[in-house]
Amino acid sequence: NGRLGRVTGFDRESARYEVELQGGGALSLRPRNLTQRCQAAVAGLQSRPELNGSVVAIAGYDEASGRYTVHLPATTATMGLQRKNCVLPSGTRVCLCELASERHNGQMAVITDVDKDNGRYTVRCQNGDEVKVKLDKVVCKRPGLAHGCAVGSPPPARLCVARRGVQAPRLRTPAEAQSSAATPVQKSLA
């Protein structure tokens, strides 16, 4: 618990991530035991407009309120922000939720592009589809536990952080590096 590490791979047969720990050692972790830690830019916040444009660290997500718990910059204070007020960066792993099309609800995806002006992400789903979704239609949290993301299904190839405080830098697989070139968007969802 609390040790830093880096995600080095994913074993599809065992459905586990391989995590190399700083200072030596390795772990093999199930997707449900992984948590992505990420940052977001605050946007469109009316109650505290002075926070717009600042970068916050996402500490968790409250299903009941539909809000992220975020750490405010340069303080120890936290607050709850709606998903639409947190702009996640490209490369963030998310679960899709509350879409008009049930086909993509609950799927894990990676954000490939952020259109701040229109308030949309372009995401590549685990089934290979690339779609555009509104900012509030994704949840950045533990795979397998967000809005029906299936536990045990093969997760995306890279994550930032393993639960228990094991932090890992973002990894790019060779396939992601090749596919990062512009890919035509197949669908646009609400």
N, C-alpha and C positions, 0 to 999 in steps of 0.2 A: 504494500500500500504506500502510495505517495512517491514511488520511484519513477524517474523519468526514463523514457525509452523511445524507440522509433519503430513504426510498423514497417516490416521488411517484405512481407508477402502474405498471400492468402492460400491456404490449402483447401481446395474445393472438396476433396474426398472427406476430410474431417470437418469441413465448414468452419475452420478456425483461422484467425489471423496469427501470424508469427510476429512477435514483438521482441526486438533486441533492446535490452535494458542498458542504460548508461552505467558504467562501472562494471560491466560484465553480466553475463547471464541472459537467458531468453525465456519468453513465455509463449504459450500457444493459447489464444483466447477466443472464446465464442463471440460472435457478433453482438449478442445481447450484453456482453460484458465490456463493450467498447463505447466510449462517449467521445464525440467530436467537440473539441473546444475551439471556438472561433470568435472572431470579432465582427462587428457590424458598424456601419455608419448610420447615425441617427438622421432621419429625414421626415419632414412633414409633421413634426411634433408641435402642437399648438399650445399645450399647457406649459411647456418650458422651451420656448423657441431658441433660447441661448444654447441649448444642447444640439440643435440641428447642425450637422456637419461634423460633430465630434465622433470619435471612435470609441465604442464600448465593448467590453468583453462579455460574452453571453455565458452566464453561469448555470442556467437551467431553463426549463420550460414548464409552465403550469397549464396542464390540459384544461382544467376547470375554467380558468379565466382567459385562456388563449393568449397568454402573454409570456414573453421571455423575461427572466430575471437577469438584469444586466448590472455590471459593475461600472459606475461612472468614472470617467477619467480623472486622475490625480486626486482621488478621494477613496475612502473605504465604503462610501455609500452605495447602496443598490436601489434599483427601482424596477417596476414592471413596465415593459413596453409591448405594444401590440406588434404583431408580425409586420404589418404594413409600415411601421416606423423604423424597422431595422433592415437596412440594405446589406445583404450578405455578399461577400466577394466571390468572384469567379473561382471555381475549384472547390467550393463548399459542397459537402454531401448533405442531401436533404431528403425528406419524405414528402411526397405530394399529397395534398389533402383538400377536401371541400371543392373539388372540381366538378363542373357540369357533366363532364364525361367520366363515367365510372371506370372506364378502361384503365385510366392512369392513377386513380385514387389509390393511395397506399403503396405506390411504387417508390423505390429508392431511386434517386437521380443525382446528378452532379450539375451544378450551375456552370454553364459554359460561357454565358454572356449576361451582362447587366445593362438594361436600358433604363437609366434613372429618370429620363425625361418622361417616359411613358409608364413608369412604375411596373416593369415586367422583367422577368428572368427568361433566358433561354436555357432549358435544361435538357440533358441527355438521360433518358430513363434507363432502368436496368434492362428493359426489353429491347433497347436500341433506338426507340423513337426519340426524336428531338422535337420538343414542344415549347411554346411560349406560355408562361403563366404569370398571373399577377403576384406581386410581392407577398401578399397574405395567403397564398396557396401553397406555401412550402413551410416545413418545420425542420429546423436544424436541431437534431437531438439524437439520442441513441438509436442506431438501426435496430429494427425488430420490434420497437415499442411505440412508434409514432403512427397514429392513425391507420392501423392495419398493416404496417409493413411486416411482412411475414418473417417470424423468427426461423432461422435455419435456412432461409433462401440465400443463395450466394450474394453477398453484399458487393458494393462497388469495390474496385481494386485498391482504393486508397482512402485512408482516414487520417485524421490529425492526432487524435489522442485516445489512448486506452483508458478505461475506467480505472479507478484507484490512483488517479493522478499521473498516469504514464503518458507523458507528452511526446508526440512525434511530429517532426516536420512533415509537410505535405510531400507525398511521393508521386512521381509521374511514371506510369508504366510506359513501355515503348509504344504500345497501341494507342495510349492517350496522347503521346507526343505526336504521333503521325496523324491522329484524327483531330488534333486541335486546330487544323486548318479549317477555314470556313466550310461548314456543312449546311446545305439548304435546310431550312426549317420546314418540317412536314406538316405541322398542325399548329393552330393557335387556340388555346383553351382559355376559358374565363378565369 
